[in-house]
Amino acid sequence: MVEGLGESMGVGAWLIGFLLVQRLAELMLARRNTAALRDAGAVEFGAGHYPVMVALHAAWWLTLAWFGYDRTVNVGWLALFVLLQAGRVWVIASLGRRWTTRILVLPGAPPVIGGPYRWLRHPNYLIVVLEIAVVPLALGLPGVALIFSAANAALLAWRIRLENRALAWSAGSGRQPEAFPSATLANGYPRR
C-alpha cells in the first residue's frame, strides 16, 4: 500500500527481479555491440579489469537478492531509481551501437558528444554510482549501499583512467597499441 512519498510499498523481490531482467537484456545488447565493434576494428582497453567489474555487479545483485527480497520498497528512493533509468536509456541511446560494457574504441572515431555527453564525460558512471546506492537505500539496506558504493568508487577510478586512455588513443593523442603489451590487470593497455 502506498500512503505517500517516503512511505513503503510492495516487496523488494519485484525491484530485484526488474534489475535482473534489465541487466541480462543489457548484457545481450552489449554482447551484440561488442561483436560488431570488434568486427569493425575496435580495440579493447583494460580487458583485465572486466572480470572484476562483473564480479562486483554480480555480488551487488546477489546481496540485494539475499537481504532485500522480502523488504518493502521506499517510494521516494524508488522514484529516484525510475529517474535514473531514464538517464540510463538516454546514455545507451546516445552511444547507440558504440554502447558496451567493455572499453572498446574505434581507431580515429570521434567521441560521442550528443545527449548527456554534451555536459558530462562519463554520464553512465554517474548513473551507476547513484544506482548502486539508491537501490539498497530503497530496500532499507544502508550498509549495502555504503559497502558497494565504496567498492564501486575504487573500480570506477581504475576504469575511468582506462577509458580516458582509450579515448585519447582513439583520438590520436596516445601511443600506438603495438607499443603496448597485451592487457593485464597491471597495465590496462589495448588488446586487439
Buried (B, 14 or more C-beta within 10 A) or exposed (E): EEEEEEEBEBBBBEBBEEBEEEBEEBEEBBEEBBEBBBEEEBBBBBBBBBEBBEEBBEEBBEBBBEBBBEBBBBBBBBBBBEEBBEBBEBBBEBBEEBBBBBBBBEBEBEEBEEBBBEEEEBBBBBBBBBBBBBBBBBBBBEEBBEBBBEBBEEBBEBBBBBBBBBBEBBBEEBEEBEEBEEBEEEEBBBBE
